[in-house]
Amino acid sequence: MNKQELIKHVAEHAEVTAKQAEAVINSLTTTILDTVRAGGELQITDLGKFGSVERAAKAGRNPKTGETIQIAAKRAAKFSPAKRLKEAAAG
């Protein structure tokens, strides 16, 4: 499902216009991005938790030359699915 299909699906199920559904989806996306960017966590029941995790600096290897390189520390996005989402995926 792509974004346009999601908008249509939300509009039909929430009985709102496609424009209203798109505004809600865009607002939700912005909220998740802003929260993760700020280092916070957003939990949506039955879906999961959106957040970020700090990754420490580490040594790596250049696959082309085999040379050891230093990989800088960074913050990465993290998603932890809720139990209900895991069950839905399992069938």
Z-matrix of the N, CA and C atoms (Angstrom, degrees):
N
C 1 1.452
C 2 1.532 1 107.89
N 3 1.312 2 115.96 1 131.53
C 4 1.467 3 119.74 2 176.47
C 5 1.537 4 109.24 3 -100.02
N 6 1.328 5 115.83 4 -179.45
C 7 1.463 6 120.07 5 -174.72
C 8 1.531 7 111.70 6 -61.88
N 9 1.316 8 118.63 7 -42.18
C 10 1.465 9 120.93 8 -179.20
C 11 1.526 10 111.27 9 -64.22
N 12 1.326 11 116.79 10 -38.47
C 13 1.461 12 120.46 11 176.97
C 14 1.533 13 110.36 12 -67.42
N 15 1.321 14 116.85 13 -37.93
C 16 1.465 15 121.07 14 176.93
C 17 1.528 16 110.61 15 -63.09
N 18 1.318 17 116.69 16 -44.09
C 19 1.471 18 121.17 17 178.65
C 20 1.524 19 110.23 18 -59.00
N 21 1.322 20 116.55 19 -46.31
C 22 1.469 21 120.94 20 179.98
C 23 1.531 22 110.45 21 -62.57
N 24 1.326 23 117.03 22 -43.10
C 25 1.461 24 122.07 23 -179.35
C 26 1.530 25 110.70 24 -63.49
N 27 1.327 26 117.13 25 -46.55
C 28 1.466 27 121.49 26 179.72
C 29 1.528 28 110.17 27 -63.80
N 30 1.320 29 116.82 28 -42.94
C 31 1.466 30 120.67 29 -179.65
C 32 1.529 31 111.10 30 -59.86
N 33 1.329 32 116.42 31 -43.11
C 34 1.464 33 120.46 32 -179.47
C 35 1.531 34 111.57 33 -67.58
N 36 1.324 35 117.21 34 -44.71
C 37 1.458 36 120.48 35 -176.11
C 38 1.525 37 113.37 36 -75.50
N 39 1.319 38 117.67 37 -30.50
C 40 1.463 39 120.79 38 179.73
C 41 1.528 40 111.88 39 -93.33
N 42 1.332 41 116.26 40 -3.43
C 43 1.463 42 122.36 41 -179.12
C 44 1.523 43 111.69 42 54.80
N 45 1.344 44 115.11 43 50.01
C 46 1.459 45 122.97 44 175.99
C 47 1.523 46 107.59 45 -127.61
N 48 1.318 47 116.59 46 171.86
C 49 1.455 48 119.96 47 178.17
C 50 1.531 49 109.44 48 -74.76
N 51 1.310 50 115.36 49 161.30
C 52 1.468 51 120.80 50 177.67
C 53 1.525 52 110.29 51 -62.23
N 54 1.316 53 116.61 52 -36.40
C 55 1.468 54 120.85 53 179.33
C 56 1.525 55 111.02 54 -64.50
N 57 1.334 56 117.24 55 -41.44
C 58 1.460 57 121.27 56 177.62
C 59 1.528 58 111.02 57 -66.74
N 60 1.324 59 116.88 58 -41.90
C 61 1.467 60 121.32 59 178.27
C 62 1.524 61 110.56 60 -62.48
N 63 1.325 62 116.80 61 -42.03
C 64 1.466 63 120.61 62 178.90
C 65 1.528 64 110.70 63 -63.14
N 66 1.324 65 117.17 64 -40.38
C 67 1.461 66 121.08 65 179.12
C 68 1.531 67 110.76 66 -62.46
N 69 1.314 68 116.98 67 -40.67
C 70 1.463 69 121.22 68 179.49
C 71 1.530 70 110.33 69 -67.18
N 72 1.316 71 117.50 70 -44.71
C 73 1.467 72 121.34 71 179.96
C 74 1.523 73 110.23 72 -64.04
N 75 1.330 74 117.46 73 -43.51
C 76 1.466 75 120.46 74 177.87
C 77 1.529 76 111.24 75 -63.33
N 78 1.319 77 117.07 76 -38.94
C 79 1.459 78 121.24 77 178.32
C 80 1.527 79 110.89 78 -65.54
N 81 1.315 80 117.64 79 -42.38
C 82 1.460 81 121.93 80 177.82
C 83 1.533 82 110.62 81 -62.63
N 84 1.320 83 116.62 82 -44.70
C 85 1.464 84 120.94 83 178.80
C 86 1.525 85 110.91 84 -60.80
N 87 1.323 86 116.95 85 -45.48
C 88 1.465 87 121.49 86 179.16
C 89 1.528 88 110.88 87 -62.07
N 90 1.315 89 116.97 88 -41.74
C 91 1.462 90 121.44 89 179.74
C 92 1.528 91 110.78 90 -63.08
N 93 1.321 92 117.30 91 -44.76
C 94 1.466 93 121.17 92 178.64
C 95 1.523 94 110.14 93 -62.62
N 96 1.329 95 117.76 94 -47.15
C 97 1.458 96 121.43 95 -179.58
C 98 1.527 97 111.81 96 -61.94
N 99 1.324 98 117.18 97 -44.51
C 100 1.465 99 120.87 98 179.56
C 101 1.525 100 111.60 99 -63.39
N 102 1.331 101 116.85 100 -40.69
C 103 1.459 102 121.40 101 -179.62
C 104 1.522 103 111.37 102 -66.17
N 105 1.314 104 117.06 103 -46.07
C 106 1.469 105 121.41 104 179.41
C 107 1.525 106 110.28 105 -65.69
N 108 1.322 107 116.73 106 -42.41
C 109 1.473 108 121.63 107 179.71
C 110 1.532 109 110.89 108 -60.20
N 111 1.332 110 117.08 109 -35.11
C 112 1.463 111 122.15 110 -179.30
C 113 1.529 112 112.39 111 -81.81
N 114 1.321 113 116.59 112 -2.66
C 115 1.459 114 120.21 113 179.53
C 116 1.512 115 113.68 114 87.15
N 117 1.324 116 117.12 115 9.87
C 118 1.462 117 121.19 116 -179.57
C 119 1.514 118 112.17 117 -90.24
N 120 1.323 119 114.68 118 -172.04
C 121 1.456 120 121.24 119 -179.38
C 122 1.518 121 108.68 120 -134.49
N 123 1.321 122 117.10 121 138.51
C 124 1.456 123 122.05 122 177.99
C 125 1.520 124 107.67 123 -122.75
N 126 1.319 125 116.54 124 124.46
C 127 1.461 126 121.06 125 -178.58
C 128 1.517 127 109.30 126 -112.82
N 129 1.326 128 115.77 127 128.53
C 130 1.458 129 122.07 128 175.32
C 131 1.526 130 106.61 129 -116.63
N 132 1.326 131 116.02 130 114.49
C 133 1.458 132 121.36 131 -178.42
C 134 1.522 133 110.14 132 -54.14
N 135 1.300 134 117.18 133 139.47
C 136 1.466 135 126.33 134 179.83
C 137 1.532 136 113.46 135 71.91
N 138 1.326 137 118.53 136 -4.60
C 139 1.456 138 121.12 137 177.47
C 140 1.519 139 110.24 138 -113.54
N 141 1.322 140 117.65 139 -60.84
C 142 1.454 141 120.57 140 178.02
C 143 1.508 142 112.67 141 153.44
N 144 1.344 143 114.99 142 -169.07
C 145 1.461 144 122.14 143 -178.84
C 146 1.518 145 109.73 144 -114.22
N 147 1.321 146 115.15 145 133.22
C 148 1.454 147 122.53 146 173.36
C 149 1.515 148 107.07 147 -105.64
N 150 1.314 149 117.34 148 133.51
C 151 1.455 150 120.50 149 179.55
C 152 1.510 151 110.33 150 -164.41
N 153 1.321 152 115.07 151 -162.13
C 154 1.455 153 119.61 152 177.84
C 155 1.516 154 108.38 153 -138.26
N 156 1.315 155 115.94 154 160.69
C 157 1.456 156 122.20 155 -179.10
C 158 1.531 157 108.16 156 -136.32
N 159 1.320 158 115.50 157 141.54
C 160 1.465 159 120.79 158 177.36
C 161 1.524 160 108.59 159 -85.00
N 162 1.307 161 116.04 160 128.20
C 163 1.463 162 121.17 161 175.76
C 164 1.522 163 108.44 162 -106.10
N 165 1.302 164 116.94 163 125.94
C 166 1.463 165 122.14 164 -178.45
C 167 1.528 166 110.75 165 -72.22
N 168 1.321 167 115.88 166 156.88
C 169 1.460 168 120.68 167 174.55
C 170 1.522 169 108.14 168 -63.37
N 171 1.326 170 116.26 169 147.81
C 172 1.459 171 119.45 170 -179.80
C 173 1.520 172 110.31 171 -152.08
N 174 1.290 173 114.92 172 163.71
C 175 1.463 174 120.75 173 176.71
C 176 1.521 175 107.95 174 -87.64
N 177 1.324 176 115.48 175 139.91
C 178 1.454 177 121.71 176 177.60
C 179 1.511 178 109.84 177 -132.16
N 180 1.309 179 115.88 178 -175.07
C 181 1.453 180 119.84 179 -179.22
C 182 1.522 181 109.74 180 -134.35
N 183 1.320 182 116.24 181 131.14
C 184 1.457 183 121.65 182 175.57
C 185 1.526 184 106.80 183 -70.23
N 186 1.342 185 118.13 184 116.63
C 187 1.464 186 119.76 185 -175.97
C 188 1.530 187 113.47 186 -65.22
N 189 1.311 188 116.88 187 -25.38
C 190 1.464 189 120.18 188 -178.02
C 191 1.527 190 111.90 189 -77.77
N 192 1.339 191 116.81 190 -42.71
C 193 1.464 192 120.36 191 -175.21
C 194 1.516 193 113.41 192 -106.28
N 195 1.339 194 117.34 193 -17.06
C 196 1.456 195 120.55 194 -176.29
C 197 1.522 196 112.86 195 80.10
N 198 1.324 197 116.70 196 -0.10
C 199 1.463 198 121.87 197 -178.37
C 200 1.529 199 110.61 198 -70.68
N 201 1.332 200 116.93 199 138.89
C 202 1.465 201 122.22 200 176.14
C 203 1.527 202 108.54 201 -75.60
N 204 1.346 203 114.76 202 132.42
C 205 1.461 204 120.36 203 179.38
C 206 1.525 205 108.74 204 -128.76
N 207 1.319 206 116.22 205 160.15
C 208 1.462 207 121.41 206 177.87
C 209 1.529 208 108.35 207 -98.08
N 210 1.331 209 116.84 208 126.84
C 211 1.460 210 122.43 209 177.54
C 212 1.526 211 106.95 210 -100.34
N 213 1.316 212 116.49 211 124.54
C 214 1.470 213 122.38 212 -175.25
C 215 1.525 214 111.66 213 -68.36
N 216 1.320 215 115.35 214 154.51
C 217 1.465 216 121.55 215 173.97
C 218 1.520 217 108.15 216 -66.55
N 219 1.322 218 115.85 217 149.84
C 220 1.466 219 119.45 218 178.97
C 221 1.516 220 110.22 219 -157.19
N 222 1.305 221 114.68 220 166.64
C 223 1.453 222 121.40 221 174.75
C 224 1.530 223 106.63 222 -107.23
N 225 1.327 224 116.24 223 133.81
C 226 1.463 225 121.16 224 -177.40
C 227 1.526 226 109.92 225 -124.84
N 228 1.320 227 116.04 226 152.82
C 229 1.465 228 121.37 227 177.12
C 230 1.523 229 109.11 228 -70.27
N 231 1.335 230 114.91 229 149.35
C 232 1.458 231 120.57 230 -179.68
C 233 1.524 232 108.69 231 -139.68
N 234 1.324 233 116.23 232 138.42
C 235 1.457 234 121.78 233 174.53
C 236 1.512 235 108.05 234 -130.50
N 237 1.326 236 116.71 235 128.34
C 238 1.456 237 122.29 236 176.82
C 239 1.521 238 107.76 237 -115.61
N 240 1.326 239 118.36 238 111.93
C 241 1.460 240 119.76 239 -178.42
C 242 1.519 241 112.56 240 -68.60
N 243 1.317 242 115.99 241 146.54
C 244 1.458 243 122.22 242 177.12
C 245 1.527 244 109.62 243 -77.25
N 246 1.308 245 115.96 244 161.68
C 247 1.458 246 121.47 245 -178.54
C 248 1.535 247 111.73 246 -56.10
N 249 1.321 248 116.38 247 -42.86
C 250 1.478 249 120.35 248 -178.59
C 251 1.534 250 111.58 249 -63.98
N 252 1.329 251 117.78 250 -37.00
C 253 1.462 252 121.25 251 177.50
C 254 1.525 253 109.96 252 -67.48
N 255 1.319 254 117.37 253 -41.33
C 256 1.467 255 121.14 254 178.07
C 257 1.535 256 110.47 255 -62.00
N 258 1.325 257 115.90 256 -42.41
C 259 1.469 258 120.42 257 179.34
C 260 1.521 259 111.11 258 -65.16
N 261 1.333 260 117.63 259 -38.50
C 262 1.461 261 121.54 260 179.69
C 263 1.529 262 110.73 261 -65.05
N 264 1.332 263 116.31 262 -38.55
C 265 1.461 264 121.15 263 -179.87
C 266 1.537 265 110.97 264 -69.68
N 267 1.322 266 116.78 265 -31.28
C 268 1.456 267 121.21 266 -178.29
C 269 1.525 268 111.42 267 -75.81
N 270 1.327 269 116.18 268 -18.96
C 271 1.456 270 119.56 269 176.92
C 272 1.439 271 110.86 270 100.92
